[in-house]
Amino acid sequence: MSATEIWTLAVIAGLAVVTVVARSFFFISDKAWHLPHWAQRGLQYAPIAALSAVVVPEVVMSQGALIATWQDARLFAAAAGVAVYFAKRDVLLTIVLGMAVYLPLHLGLGW
Protein backbone atom coordinates (compact mmCIF):
# COMPACT_ATOMS: atom_id res chain seq x y z
CA MET A 1 0.00 0.00 0.00
CA SER A 2 1.47 3.34 -1.03
CA ALA A 3 1.70 6.43 1.14
CA THR A 4 -0.96 8.16 -0.95
CA GLU A 5 -3.46 5.35 -0.33
CA ILE A 6 -2.77 5.40 3.41
CA TRP A 7 -3.20 9.18 3.47
CA THR A 8 -6.46 8.90 1.52
CA LEU A 9 -7.85 6.27 3.91
CA ALA A 10 -6.81 8.38 6.91
CA VAL A 11 -8.57 11.43 5.50
CA ILE A 12 -11.74 9.43 4.79
CA ALA A 13 -11.72 7.98 8.32
CA GLY A 14 -11.12 11.43 9.81
CA LEU A 15 -13.97 12.95 7.83
CA ALA A 16 -16.25 10.10 8.91
CA VAL A 17 -15.41 10.72 12.59
CA VAL A 18 -15.99 14.46 12.25
CA THR A 19 -19.32 13.85 10.51
CA VAL A 20 -20.55 11.41 13.14
CA VAL A 21 -19.53 13.68 16.02
CA ALA A 22 -21.07 16.77 14.39
CA ARG A 23 -24.36 15.00 13.65
CA SER A 24 -24.62 13.35 17.07
CA PHE A 25 -23.67 16.49 19.03
CA PHE A 26 -27.31 17.24 19.81
CA PHE A 27 -27.88 13.71 21.13
CA ILE A 28 -24.83 13.80 23.41
CA SER A 29 -25.95 16.87 25.37
CA ASP A 30 -28.34 16.36 28.30
CA LYS A 31 -29.70 19.92 28.11
CA ALA A 32 -32.42 20.92 25.70
CA TRP A 33 -30.98 23.04 22.94
CA HIS A 34 -33.08 25.63 21.13
CA LEU A 35 -32.24 27.65 18.06
CA PRO A 36 -32.48 31.41 18.43
CA HIS A 37 -35.49 33.02 16.76
CA TRP A 38 -33.36 34.61 14.02
CA ALA A 39 -31.90 31.19 13.10
CA GLN A 40 -35.33 29.55 13.00
CA ARG A 41 -36.60 32.32 10.76
CA GLY A 42 -33.57 32.01 8.49
CA LEU A 43 -34.04 28.25 8.12
CA GLN A 44 -37.55 28.85 6.79
CA TYR A 45 -35.96 30.24 3.62
CA ALA A 46 -33.55 27.32 3.08
CA PRO A 47 -35.85 25.19 0.88
CA ILE A 48 -36.71 28.03 -1.51
CA ALA A 49 -33.06 29.05 -1.68
CA ALA A 50 -32.01 25.50 -2.55
CA LEU A 51 -34.76 25.18 -5.15
CA SER A 52 -33.76 28.50 -6.71
CA ALA A 53 -30.13 27.44 -6.84
CA VAL A 54 -31.13 24.37 -8.86
CA VAL A 55 -33.88 25.78 -11.09
CA VAL A 56 -32.66 29.27 -12.04
CA PRO A 57 -29.42 28.17 -13.76
CA GLU A 58 -31.40 25.58 -15.73
CA VAL A 59 -33.84 28.23 -16.92
CA VAL A 60 -31.38 30.98 -17.88
CA MET A 61 -28.41 28.93 -19.11
CA SER A 62 -27.88 26.48 -21.93
CA GLN A 63 -24.71 24.38 -22.13
CA GLY A 64 -22.83 26.62 -19.70
CA ALA A 65 -23.68 29.96 -21.35
CA LEU A 66 -26.49 32.42 -20.81
CA ILE A 67 -29.40 32.08 -23.20
CA ALA A 68 -28.82 34.56 -26.03
CA THR A 69 -32.27 34.41 -27.63
CA TRP A 70 -35.78 34.97 -26.37
CA GLN A 71 -36.98 31.94 -28.36
CA ASP A 72 -36.49 29.49 -25.54
CA ALA A 73 -39.45 27.59 -24.17
CA ARG A 74 -37.98 27.54 -20.66
CA LEU A 75 -38.18 31.33 -20.35
CA PHE A 76 -41.86 31.45 -21.26
CA ALA A 77 -42.72 28.46 -19.08
CA ALA A 78 -40.91 29.98 -16.10
CA ALA A 79 -42.64 33.34 -16.63
CA ALA A 80 -46.03 31.61 -16.86
CA GLY A 81 -45.27 29.56 -13.75
CA VAL A 82 -44.26 32.62 -11.75
CA ALA A 83 -47.36 34.53 -12.87
CA VAL A 84 -49.69 31.66 -12.01
CA TYR A 85 -48.07 31.08 -8.64
CA PHE A 86 -48.32 34.72 -7.59
CA ALA A 87 -51.91 34.91 -8.83
CA LYS A 88 -53.25 31.66 -7.33
CA ARG A 89 -50.62 30.42 -4.81
CA ASP A 90 -51.20 26.86 -6.03
CA VAL A 91 -48.08 24.79 -6.65
CA LEU A 92 -49.80 22.04 -8.63
CA LEU A 93 -51.50 24.57 -10.92
CA THR A 94 -48.15 26.32 -11.35
CA ILE A 95 -46.47 23.10 -12.49
CA VAL A 96 -49.33 22.09 -14.79
CA LEU A 97 -49.63 25.47 -16.51
CA GLY A 98 -45.86 25.89 -16.73
CA MET A 99 -45.63 22.55 -18.52
CA ALA A 100 -48.66 23.47 -20.65
CA VAL A 101 -46.67 26.44 -21.92
CA TYR A 102 -43.35 24.60 -22.19
CA LEU A 103 -44.40 21.48 -24.10
CA PRO A 104 -46.08 23.13 -27.12
CA LEU A 105 -43.22 25.58 -27.51
CA HIS A 106 -40.52 22.95 -27.08
CA LEU A 107 -42.09 20.08 -29.01
CA GLY A 108 -44.25 22.04 -31.44
CA LEU A 109 -41.95 24.90 -32.39
CA GLY A 110 -38.69 23.20 -31.51
CA TRP A 111 -37.53 25.95 -29.16
Number of C-alpha atoms within 10 A of each C-alpha: 5 6 8 9 10 11 11 11 12 12 12 12 12 11 12 12 12 12 12 10 13 10 11 11 10 12 11 9 9 7 8 7 9 8 8 8 9 8 10 11 11 9 12 10 10 11 10 11 11 10 10 12 11 11 11 11 13 14 17 16 13 12 7 9 9 12 14 10 7 10 14 19 22 22 17 17 23 22 14 19 23 15 14 19 18 11 10 10 12 11 12 10 14 22 17 13 16 23 19 14 19 22 16 13 18 16 10 9 11 11 14
